[in-house]
Amino acid sequence: MSFILLAVMATVAVAMLRKDEWSGGKTIDADALRSIVLKFGVLFLVIGAIVGVAVRSVVIVPAGHRGVVFNTISGVRAVPLGEGINFVLPIVEQVTFMDIRVQKDTYDASAASKDMQVVHTKVALNFHPSPDSIPKIYQGVGIDFSERLIHPAVQEAVKATTARFTAEELIARREEVKTEIKTLVEKQVHPYGILVDEVYITDFDFSHAFAESIETKQIAEQQALKAKRDLDRIKIEADQKIASARAEAESLRMQKEAITPQLIELRKVEMQKLAIDKWDGKLPTIMMSGQGGATPLLDLRNLSTH
């Protein structure tokens, strides 16, 4: 519109200059000026109105968005505007842009577990509106559908899921808990055309007393495991000793069974032979008695010389 006004002003100025030239630079013909303004001004106003209407009928939808068209006569269009250039009826139709890209929101929920422990859960949710369902969402929920629809759905899903698990199970079966929360949220929001991409449990926060009880239990389990290992080690060592004793007894038994009268006679002969081999040719001068005493022997060679 500013371009049109500038064009009108420029036309009037040219007309005034020409009239000034015609009058010899002395006066400006007012009648001629009014005639020019009426003639060209109306024309430019008509052109400007047409251009303004044409501009307002063109709508450019940004990437990752859809345009919801509201017609003041027929209401919301069933089909949204796609990305790029679109045409609407000016004045009669207004366009609202809605983001269809993946969006992230975080939620805090408090609930009681199956064993009546208070659990504070932090959940992150990735979601996006279905492109074809944008008019339905706009008409049924509004552009703030996250606050109106998704937030209470997550709260309800977290509370319902937490009540089915004990506090320890919430930690140990985290993946199962997450899957159940996602299923319940999808059940709530899918009829409205909102798609849940992923659910993340970012944190479980328990009471201080429960955290201490968990720590105490872990310590007790570790001590019990250590005691069991020590008992297993002692048992293994005892089994090894028993096995060693059995092996030694078996060895003695086999040795005893191997001793025969013939073997004893053979050992005697071997000992006698060993003694003969070691004898230096001298007769013994002392004989050991049965009571542990010693009796000297007579040297017969000395008696024969006398």
Secondary structure as GFF3:
##gff-version 3
##sequence-region A 1 306
A	DSSP	alpha_helix	2	22	.	.	.	ID=ss1
A	DSSP	alpha_helix	30	56	.	.	.	ID=ss2
A	DSSP	beta_strand	58	61	.	.	.	ID=ss3
A	DSSP	beta_strand	65	71	.	.	.	ID=ss4
A	DSSP	beta_strand	75	76	.	.	.	ID=ss5
A	DSSP	beta_strand	84	87	.	.	.	ID=ss6
A	DSSP	beta_strand	93	99	.	.	.	ID=ss7
A	DSSP	beta_strand	103	112	.	.	.	ID=ss8
A	DSSP	beta_strand	118	129	.	.	.	ID=ss9
A	DSSP	three_ten_helix	131	133	.	.	.	ID=ss10
A	DSSP	alpha_helix	134	140	.	.	.	ID=ss11
A	DSSP	alpha_helix	145	145	.	.	.	ID=ss12
A	DSSP	pi_helix	146	150	.	.	.	ID=ss13
A	DSSP	alpha_helix	151	162	.	.	.	ID=ss14
A	DSSP	alpha_helix	167	172	.	.	.	ID=ss15
A	DSSP	alpha_helix	174	189	.	.	.	ID=ss16
A	DSSP	three_ten_helix	190	192	.	.	.	ID=ss17
A	DSSP	beta_strand	194	205	.	.	.	ID=ss18
A	DSSP	alpha_helix	208	258	.	.	.	ID=ss19
A	DSSP	alpha_helix	261	278	.	.	.	ID=ss20
A	DSSP	beta_strand	286	288	.	.	.	ID=ss21
A	DSSP	beta_strand	294	296	.	.	.	ID=ss22
A	DSSP	alpha_helix	300	305	.	.	.	ID=ss23
###
